[in-house]
């Protein structure tokens, strides 16, 4: 009897040790997540799960770590197990929704956000991201309703105002968009994207000066913001400040040399200033980026002819015609013969 009692006590001690060990590994895993050591975190969480296979939180955080390492299918698998263990795990549904949204499975993401909201009706981020998924599926009014709900839960939800502003701008409600971007900026004054997009909305309402002021702020916050330079250049272009526009386009190209739209706009401004050599250089870069663009061959051909490079310009017009631009041959008849 005494021997049996000792064995029972030993067994209980071992079981307690295993439970504690699982928690220890879990805590070590969380610490490594905080340190951005996701591989190390996964190793520790693996051990926690090995000891305690129903440890829903360990699956949850292992899934989040896998997402950080771009293992999205592994992320979904772990979050699904966490949900299987605990069907009321709202955060697991929410994060699985985020991954599905990243993988462009917007319907699947919405289903997960729905569950997160059903479990926790005050989950503002689930409303926000469900709204984003609806917007991607062109359900803009549904998206706005979800952004409204996120804002109702938390009037300081900056991203909800910003996303609602984006949707309103897409629907051409530029004044409504400006109001939402302004609210986002009020909540987070260093929100460069909100300044940039408020500038776009103002430009759409022909307020070019106001737009430039917003682009200035976006660039002040983030001097590497290529899109803001491009947009400011466009507003300057509309105000006939072509030299200022070219300076901004040049900075945008320096920051992002692959944006073909910037080369087109800079070349257009250069032609207005009769800098045909500069325009030709930009058209040449565009042809390098897209050798099948008939319009660019056509434009470069005209610029060369204006610069006095008739033979080379006419060959560009011929190339444009060869690629399918029919009016190139009319230009050849008029300018090359």
Secondary structure in CASP SS format (residue, H / E / C, confidence):
PFRMAT SS
TARGET T0000
AUTHOR 0000-0000-0000
METHOD secondary structure of the structure
MODEL  1
X C 1.00
X H 1.00
X H 1.00
X H 1.00
X H 1.00
X H 1.00
X H 1.00
X H 1.00
X H 1.00
X H 1.00
X H 1.00
X H 1.00
X H 1.00
X H 1.00
X H 1.00
X H 1.00
X H 1.00
X H 1.00
X H 1.00
X H 1.00
X H 1.00
X H 1.00
X H 1.00
X H 1.00
X H 1.00
X H 1.00
X H 1.00
X H 1.00
X H 1.00
X H 1.00
X H 1.00
X H 1.00
X H 1.00
X H 1.00
X C 1.00
X C 1.00
X C 1.00
X H 1.00
X H 1.00
X H 1.00
X H 1.00
X H 1.00
X H 1.00
X H 1.00
X H 1.00
X H 1.00
X H 1.00
X H 1.00
X H 1.00
X H 1.00
X H 1.00
X C 1.00
X C 1.00
X C 1.00
X C 1.00
X H 1.00
X H 1.00
X H 1.00
X H 1.00
X H 1.00
X H 1.00
X H 1.00
X H 1.00
X H 1.00
X H 1.00
X H 1.00
X H 1.00
X H 1.00
X C 1.00
X C 1.00
X C 1.00
X H 1.00
X H 1.00
X H 1.00
X H 1.00
X H 1.00
X H 1.00
X H 1.00
X H 1.00
X H 1.00
X H 1.00
X H 1.00
X H 1.00
X H 1.00
X H 1.00
X C 1.00
X C 1.00
X C 1.00
X C 1.00
X H 1.00
X H 1.00
X H 1.00
X H 1.00
X H 1.00
X H 1.00
X H 1.00
X H 1.00
X H 1.00
X H 1.00
X H 1.00
X H 1.00
X H 1.00
X C 1.00
X C 1.00
X C 1.00
X H 1.00
X H 1.00
X H 1.00
X H 1.00
X H 1.00
X H 1.00
X H 1.00
X H 1.00
X H 1.00
X H 1.00
X H 1.00
X H 1.00
X H 1.00
X H 1.00
X C 1.00
X C 1.00
X C 1.00
X C 1.00
X H 1.00
X H 1.00
X H 1.00
X H 1.00
X H 1.00
X H 1.00
X H 1.00
X H 1.00
X H 1.00
X H 1.00
X H 1.00
X H 1.00
X H 1.00
X C 1.00
X C 1.00
X C 1.00
X H 1.00
X H 1.00
X H 1.00
X H 1.00
X H 1.00
X H 1.00
X H 1.00
X H 1.00
X H 1.00
X H 1.00
X H 1.00
X H 1.00
X H 1.00
X H 1.00
X C 1.00
X C 1.00
X C 1.00
X C 1.00
X H 1.00
X H 1.00
X H 1.00
X H 1.00
X H 1.00
X H 1.00
X H 1.00
X H 1.00
X H 1.00
X H 1.00
X H 1.00
X H 1.00
X H 1.00
X C 1.00
X C 1.00
X C 1.00
X H 1.00
X H 1.00
X H 1.00
X H 1.00
X H 1.00
X H 1.00
X H 1.00
X H 1.00
X H 1.00
X H 1.00
X H 1.00
X H 1.00
X H 1.00
X H 1.00
X C 1.00
X C 1.00
X C 1.00
X C 1.00
X H 1.00
X H 1.00
X H 1.00
X H 1.00
X H 1.00
X H 1.00
X H 1.00
X H 1.00
X H 1.00
X H 1.00
X H 1.00
X H 1.00
X H 1.00
X C 1.00
X C 1.00
X C 1.00
X H 1.00
X H 1.00
X H 1.00
X H 1.00
X H 1.00
X H 1.00
X H 1.00
X H 1.00
X H 1.00
X H 1.00
X H 1.00
X H 1.00
X H 1.00
X H 1.00
X C 1.00
X C 1.00
X C 1.00
X C 1.00
X H 1.00
X H 1.00
X H 1.00
X H 1.00
X H 1.00
X H 1.00
X H 1.00
X H 1.00
X H 1.00
X H 1.00
X H 1.00
X H 1.00
X H 1.00
X C 1.00
X C 1.00
X C 1.00
X H 1.00
X H 1.00
X H 1.00
X H 1.00
X H 1.00
X H 1.00
X H 1.00
X H 1.00
X H 1.00
X H 1.00
X H 1.00
X H 1.00
X H 1.00
X H 1.00
X C 1.00
X C 1.00
X C 1.00
X C 1.00
X H 1.00
X H 1.00
X H 1.00
X H 1.00
X H 1.00
X H 1.00
X H 1.00
X H 1.00
X H 1.00
X H 1.00
X H 1.00
X H 1.00
X H 1.00
X C 1.00
X C 1.00
X C 1.00
X H 1.00
X H 1.00
X H 1.00
X H 1.00
X H 1.00
X H 1.00
X H 1.00
X H 1.00
X H 1.00
X H 1.00
X H 1.00
X H 1.00
X H 1.00
X H 1.00
X C 1.00
X C 1.00
X C 1.00
X C 1.00
X H 1.00
X H 1.00
X H 1.00
X H 1.00
X H 1.00
X H 1.00
X H 1.00
X H 1.00
X H 1.00
X H 1.00
X H 1.00
X H 1.00
X H 1.00
X C 1.00
X C 1.00
X C 1.00
X H 1.00
X H 1.00
X H 1.00
X H 1.00
X H 1.00
X H 1.00
X H 1.00
X H 1.00
X H 1.00
X H 1.00
X H 1.00
X H 1.00
X H 1.00
X C 1.00
X C 1.00
X C 1.00
X C 1.00
X H 1.00
X H 1.00
X H 1.00
X H 1.00
X H 1.00
X H 1.00
X H 1.00
X H 1.00
X H 1.00
X C 1.00
X C 1.00
END
